[in-house]
Amino acid sequence: MKGASKVDEVLEAFNVMIEDWNMMQQTSGDVGAEWAERFEKHFYEFSKQLKDWINLLQPRPMTLEEIENLPEMKKMLEILPEPLHLNLIIELEEIIEDIETHRYD
């Protein structure tokens, strides 16, 4: 089942991103900056995996509420640190509206 293996990739990317966030919170200076860069990179990799997974779902969720009610998404939202909720909501809205955001380093 294609969607099932894709959700595993999403969850793996989510866990890496959360680990980076936690390390970023525990460090400062140059080390903190390195973790911040790593976090940002992995946040956007997670977002891409999330978009790919959502677009594979049948039927594809068409609203933020439908996505938030997916069991896997509920788990992620429970774990997600509060400061990241808005960032994730913005990513989800872009997925729903099929907006392609280009990011530059």
Biotite code that builds the C-alpha atoms (Angstrom):
import biotite.structure as struc

atoms = struc.array([
    struc.Atom([0.000, 0.000, 0.000], chain_id="A", res_id=1, res_name="MET", atom_name="CA", element="C"),
    struc.Atom([1.673, 3.149, -1.242], chain_id="A", res_id=2, res_name="LYS", atom_name="CA", element="C"),
    struc.Atom([0.075, 5.554, 1.257], chain_id="A", res_id=3, res_name="GLY", atom_name="CA", element="C"),
    struc.Atom([1.116, 3.431, 4.255], chain_id="A", res_id=4, res_name="ALA", atom_name="CA", element="C"),
    struc.Atom([4.823, 3.478, 3.386], chain_id="A", res_id=5, res_name="SER", atom_name="CA", element="C"),
    struc.Atom([4.584, 7.199, 2.658], chain_id="A", res_id=6, res_name="LYS", atom_name="CA", element="C"),
    struc.Atom([3.143, 7.900, 6.109], chain_id="A", res_id=7, res_name="VAL", atom_name="CA", element="C"),
    struc.Atom([6.130, 6.072, 7.607], chain_id="A", res_id=8, res_name="ASP", atom_name="CA", element="C"),
    struc.Atom([8.409, 8.485, 5.732], chain_id="A", res_id=9, res_name="GLU", atom_name="CA", element="C"),
    struc.Atom([6.373, 11.420, 7.041], chain_id="A", res_id=10, res_name="VAL", atom_name="CA", element="C"),
    struc.Atom([6.614, 10.177, 10.624], chain_id="A", res_id=11, res_name="LEU", atom_name="CA", element="C"),
    struc.Atom([10.353, 9.585, 10.283], chain_id="A", res_id=12, res_name="GLU", atom_name="CA", element="C"),
    struc.Atom([10.873, 13.117, 8.907], chain_id="A", res_id=13, res_name="ALA", atom_name="CA", element="C"),
    struc.Atom([8.665, 14.488, 11.705], chain_id="A", res_id=14, res_name="PHE", atom_name="CA", element="C"),
    struc.Atom([10.744, 12.721, 14.370], chain_id="A", res_id=15, res_name="ASN", atom_name="CA", element="C"),
    struc.Atom([14.012, 14.067, 12.923], chain_id="A", res_id=16, res_name="VAL", atom_name="CA", element="C"),
    struc.Atom([12.568, 17.575, 12.847], chain_id="A", res_id=17, res_name="MET", atom_name="CA", element="C"),
    struc.Atom([11.363, 17.305, 16.476], chain_id="A", res_id=18, res_name="ILE", atom_name="CA", element="C"),
    struc.Atom([14.753, 15.994, 17.587], chain_id="A", res_id=19, res_name="GLU", atom_name="CA", element="C"),
    struc.Atom([16.415, 18.998, 15.909], chain_id="A", res_id=20, res_name="ASP", atom_name="CA", element="C"),
    struc.Atom([13.946, 21.361, 17.601], chain_id="A", res_id=21, res_name="TRP", atom_name="CA", element="C"),
    struc.Atom([14.689, 19.851, 21.003], chain_id="A", res_id=22, res_name="ASN", atom_name="CA", element="C"),
    struc.Atom([18.457, 20.126, 20.472], chain_id="A", res_id=23, res_name="MET", atom_name="CA", element="C"),
    struc.Atom([18.080, 23.695, 19.237], chain_id="A", res_id=24, res_name="MET", atom_name="CA", element="C"),
    struc.Atom([16.251, 24.566, 22.476], chain_id="A", res_id=25, res_name="GLN", atom_name="CA", element="C"),
    struc.Atom([19.114, 23.143, 24.558], chain_id="A", res_id=26, res_name="GLN", atom_name="CA", element="C"),
    struc.Atom([21.996, 24.889, 22.795], chain_id="A", res_id=27, res_name="THR", atom_name="CA", element="C"),
    struc.Atom([23.178, 28.422, 22.100], chain_id="A", res_id=28, res_name="SER", atom_name="CA", element="C"),
    struc.Atom([25.866, 30.290, 20.210], chain_id="A", res_id=29, res_name="GLY", atom_name="CA", element="C"),
    struc.Atom([27.403, 28.646, 17.158], chain_id="A", res_id=30, res_name="ASP", atom_name="CA", element="C"),
    struc.Atom([26.157, 25.213, 18.187], chain_id="A", res_id=31, res_name="VAL", atom_name="CA", element="C"),
    struc.Atom([22.634, 26.576, 18.583], chain_id="A", res_id=32, res_name="GLY", atom_name="CA", element="C"),
    struc.Atom([22.861, 28.215, 15.163], chain_id="A", res_id=33, res_name="ALA", atom_name="CA", element="C"),
    struc.Atom([23.915, 24.910, 13.609], chain_id="A", res_id=34, res_name="GLU", atom_name="CA", element="C"),
    struc.Atom([20.923, 23.160, 15.203], chain_id="A", res_id=35, res_name="TRP", atom_name="CA", element="C"),
    struc.Atom([18.651, 25.973, 14.017], chain_id="A", res_id=36, res_name="ALA", atom_name="CA", element="C"),
    struc.Atom([19.857, 25.495, 10.427], chain_id="A", res_id=37, res_name="GLU", atom_name="CA", element="C"),
    struc.Atom([19.439, 21.757, 10.725], chain_id="A", res_id=38, res_name="ARG", atom_name="CA", element="C"),
    struc.Atom([15.943, 22.221, 12.162], chain_id="A", res_id=39, res_name="PHE", atom_name="CA", element="C"),
    struc.Atom([14.898, 24.551, 9.347], chain_id="A", res_id=40, res_name="GLU", atom_name="CA", element="C"),
    struc.Atom([16.177, 22.136, 6.701], chain_id="A", res_id=41, res_name="LYS", atom_name="CA", element="C"),
    struc.Atom([14.390, 19.193, 8.271], chain_id="A", res_id=42, res_name="HIS", atom_name="CA", element="C"),
    struc.Atom([11.181, 21.155, 8.873], chain_id="A", res_id=43, res_name="PHE", atom_name="CA", element="C"),
    struc.Atom([10.902, 21.809, 5.139], chain_id="A", res_id=44, res_name="TYR", atom_name="CA", element="C"),
    struc.Atom([11.836, 18.205, 4.310], chain_id="A", res_id=45, res_name="GLU", atom_name="CA", element="C"),
    struc.Atom([9.056, 17.100, 6.666], chain_id="A", res_id=46, res_name="PHE", atom_name="CA", element="C"),
    struc.Atom([6.665, 19.542, 4.956], chain_id="A", res_id=47, res_name="SER", atom_name="CA", element="C"),
    struc.Atom([7.516, 18.060, 1.549], chain_id="A", res_id=48, res_name="LYS", atom_name="CA", element="C"),
    struc.Atom([6.960, 14.512, 2.815], chain_id="A", res_id=49, res_name="GLN", atom_name="CA", element="C"),
    struc.Atom([3.679, 15.627, 4.381], chain_id="A", res_id=50, res_name="LEU", atom_name="CA", element="C"),
    struc.Atom([2.508, 17.193, 1.123], chain_id="A", res_id=51, res_name="LYS", atom_name="CA", element="C"),
    struc.Atom([3.414, 14.070, -0.875], chain_id="A", res_id=52, res_name="ASP", atom_name="CA", element="C"),
    struc.Atom([1.523, 11.866, 1.586], chain_id="A", res_id=53, res_name="TRP", atom_name="CA", element="C"),
    struc.Atom([-1.575, 14.062, 1.717], chain_id="A", res_id=54, res_name="ILE", atom_name="CA", element="C"),
    struc.Atom([-1.702, 14.210, -2.072], chain_id="A", res_id=55, res_name="ASN", atom_name="CA", element="C"),
    struc.Atom([-1.647, 10.386, -2.214], chain_id="A", res_id=56, res_name="LEU", atom_name="CA", element="C"),
    struc.Atom([-4.605, 9.957, 0.124], chain_id="A", res_id=57, res_name="LEU", atom_name="CA", element="C"),
    struc.Atom([-7.888, 8.848, -1.385], chain_id="A", res_id=58, res_name="GLN", atom_name="CA", element="C"),
    struc.Atom([-10.020, 10.787, -0.967], chain_id="A", res_id=59, res_name="PRO", atom_name="CA", element="C"),
    struc.Atom([-7.555, 13.660, -0.653], chain_id="A", res_id=60, res_name="ARG", atom_name="CA", element="C"),
    struc.Atom([-8.327, 15.906, 2.330], chain_id="A", res_id=61, res_name="PRO", atom_name="CA", element="C"),
    struc.Atom([-9.583, 19.248, 1.046], chain_id="A", res_id=62, res_name="MET", atom_name="CA", element="C"),
    struc.Atom([-9.785, 21.230, 4.290], chain_id="A", res_id=63, res_name="THR", atom_name="CA", element="C"),
    struc.Atom([-7.533, 21.924, 7.235], chain_id="A", res_id=64, res_name="LEU", atom_name="CA", element="C"),
    struc.Atom([-10.043, 20.198, 9.498], chain_id="A", res_id=65, res_name="GLU", atom_name="CA", element="C"),
    struc.Atom([-9.953, 17.022, 7.386], chain_id="A", res_id=66, res_name="GLU", atom_name="CA", element="C"),
    struc.Atom([-6.162, 16.921, 7.606], chain_id="A", res_id=67, res_name="ILE", atom_name="CA", element="C"),
    struc.Atom([-6.146, 17.628, 11.343], chain_id="A", res_id=68, res_name="GLU", atom_name="CA", element="C"),
    struc.Atom([-8.580, 14.748, 11.872], chain_id="A", res_id=69, res_name="ASN", atom_name="CA", element="C"),
    struc.Atom([-6.300, 12.167, 10.254], chain_id="A", res_id=70, res_name="LEU", atom_name="CA", element="C"),
    struc.Atom([-5.109, 9.840, 13.048], chain_id="A", res_id=71, res_name="PRO", atom_name="CA", element="C"),
    struc.Atom([-1.447, 10.291, 12.106], chain_id="A", res_id=72, res_name="GLU", atom_name="CA", element="C"),
    struc.Atom([-1.847, 14.060, 12.027], chain_id="A", res_id=73, res_name="MET", atom_name="CA", element="C"),
    struc.Atom([-3.558, 14.077, 15.427], chain_id="A", res_id=74, res_name="LYS", atom_name="CA", element="C"),
    struc.Atom([-0.537, 12.249, 16.896], chain_id="A", res_id=75, res_name="LYS", atom_name="CA", element="C"),
    struc.Atom([1.889, 14.703, 15.341], chain_id="A", res_id=76, res_name="MET", atom_name="CA", element="C"),
    struc.Atom([-0.099, 17.712, 16.550], chain_id="A", res_id=77, res_name="LEU", atom_name="CA", element="C"),
    struc.Atom([-0.103, 16.311, 20.102], chain_id="A", res_id=78, res_name="GLU", atom_name="CA", element="C"),
    struc.Atom([3.696, 16.081, 20.074], chain_id="A", res_id=79, res_name="ILE", atom_name="CA", element="C"),
    struc.Atom([4.399, 19.265, 18.112], chain_id="A", res_id=80, res_name="LEU", atom_name="CA", element="C"),
    struc.Atom([5.787, 22.053, 20.311], chain_id="A", res_id=81, res_name="PRO", atom_name="CA", element="C"),
    struc.Atom([3.353, 24.957, 20.614], chain_id="A", res_id=82, res_name="GLU", atom_name="CA", element="C"),
    struc.Atom([5.667, 27.493, 18.899], chain_id="A", res_id=83, res_name="PRO", atom_name="CA", element="C"),
    struc.Atom([5.591, 25.339, 15.737], chain_id="A", res_id=84, res_name="LEU", atom_name="CA", element="C"),
    struc.Atom([1.816, 25.017, 15.408], chain_id="A", res_id=85, res_name="HIS", atom_name="CA", element="C"),
    struc.Atom([1.386, 28.169, 13.327], chain_id="A", res_id=86, res_name="LEU", atom_name="CA", element="C"),
    struc.Atom([4.236, 27.150, 11.014], chain_id="A", res_id=87, res_name="ASN", atom_name="CA", element="C"),
    struc.Atom([2.627, 23.771, 10.435], chain_id="A", res_id=88, res_name="LEU", atom_name="CA", element="C"),
    struc.Atom([-0.829, 25.272, 9.881], chain_id="A", res_id=89, res_name="ILE", atom_name="CA", element="C"),
    struc.Atom([0.637, 27.566, 7.215], chain_id="A", res_id=90, res_name="ILE", atom_name="CA", element="C"),
    struc.Atom([2.268, 24.568, 5.526], chain_id="A", res_id=91, res_name="GLU", atom_name="CA", element="C"),
    struc.Atom([-1.019, 22.639, 5.638], chain_id="A", res_id=92, res_name="LEU", atom_name="CA", element="C"),
    struc.Atom([-2.942, 25.560, 4.155], chain_id="A", res_id=93, res_name="GLU", atom_name="CA", element="C"),
    struc.Atom([-0.441, 25.736, 1.300], chain_id="A", res_id=94, res_name="GLU", atom_name="CA", element="C"),
    struc.Atom([-0.893, 22.007, 0.724], chain_id="A", res_id=95, res_name="ILE", atom_name="CA", element="C"),
    struc.Atom([-4.690, 22.386, 0.652], chain_id="A", res_id=96, res_name="ILE", atom_name="CA", element="C"),
    struc.Atom([-4.498, 25.320, -1.760], chain_id="A", res_id=97, res_name="GLU", atom_name="CA", element="C"),
    struc.Atom([-1.763, 23.599, -3.805], chain_id="A", res_id=98, res_name="ASP", atom_name="CA", element="C"),
    struc.Atom([0.596, 26.537, -3.392], chain_id="A", res_id=99, res_name="ILE", atom_name="CA", element="C"),
    struc.Atom([4.195, 25.779, -4.318], chain_id="A", res_id=100, res_name="GLU", atom_name="CA", element="C"),
    struc.Atom([6.533, 27.786, -2.090], chain_id="A", res_id=101, res_name="THR", atom_name="CA", element="C"),
    struc.Atom([10.110, 28.254, -3.196], chain_id="A", res_id=102, res_name="HIS", atom_name="CA", element="C"),
    struc.Atom([12.621, 28.588, -0.413], chain_id="A", res_id=103, res_name="ARG", atom_name="CA", element="C"),
    struc.Atom([16.087, 30.007, -0.801], chain_id="A", res_id=104, res_name="TYR", atom_name="CA", element="C"),
    struc.Atom([19.072, 29.524, 1.481], chain_id="A", res_id=105, res_name="ASP", atom_name="CA", element="C"),
])
